[in-house]
Amino acid sequence: MPVLRVNDLPHVHLRPEQTVAEALAAMTRAFTEQGLDSPQRDARFLLQGLLGMDGAQLLSGSSRPLGTAADIVSDGVNRRLAHEPVSRILGRREFYGRMFTVTPDVLDPRPDTEAVIDLALDVIKSSGLSGRLLRIADIGTGSGILISTLLSELPDATGVATDVSLAALEVARGNADKLGVADRIEFVATSGLSGCAGPFDLIVSNPPYISEEEIVGLEREVKDFDPLLALVGGADGLDVYREIARNTLELQRPLRLVVEVGSTQADAVEELFAAVGARPLARRLDLGGHARAVAMEIHL
């Protein structure tokens, strides 16, 4: 099916009599012509999600007509052609093997952020904290992927999740409830850990770390659809790290921290925390080979 252009925007209209296979082919072709990354994968995942099918069902039902789902699929295709991420169109994203609700109020979770979970679990194990009744704080929780995943992995742990956005906290609470960990999390509307009493065994965070200058150069899938509040970290991207470092001065020690950082920020973040007595423990690389998570420890 040709891609039409309405007001200079690509537009696809799928018909009820078209089969699932024909729709998949049309979607892939449209995404390719629009220059989207991973057009085949996006077309497959989007069609599966919109039709409520898994991969095997998509294959076995390839000759089935779209029927009344044609308009829904067409709308999804055109939203993706406008660079809206598949996860936002479907309203959900898989992270660390679990499904999370994603809304316009929260950052769309990235696979690279799984490095924070891996490093946090490694730090807990190497510090001899496995099996203990840990208390974990998640600063700027957003959709709650960090705290909910960690508490799912650590059944004896409890946590505090903070965010300045009430809407984000509601999303985080809903995700925690679906995973069965909401009763072990306190959700607090605040900046950093202001008003949250320690002690904490571990602090995790994926703070906004894009500089104001860099934001214009981000891909449209990010800058047009992620909330700026969850992206921009001040003039140099390090404002929230400074706030977290100040927070740690008021907390009981020893304390361990695992934070996500931008691809070139690991050294700068470690230096900020060194000023409050932290020493680096380890780093974890992302899928592209960049230092994406940094672990630190502050002693008494």
Helices and strands as residue ranges (DSSP letters): E 4-6, E 9-11, H 20-33, H 39-51, H 55-60, G 67-69, H 70-81, H 86-90, E 92-95, E 98-101, G 111-113, H 114-126, E 135-139, H 145-153, E 158-163, H 166-178, G 182-184, E 185-189, E 202-205, G 215-217, H 220-223, G 228-230, H 239-248, E 255-260, H 266-274, E 278-285, E 291-298
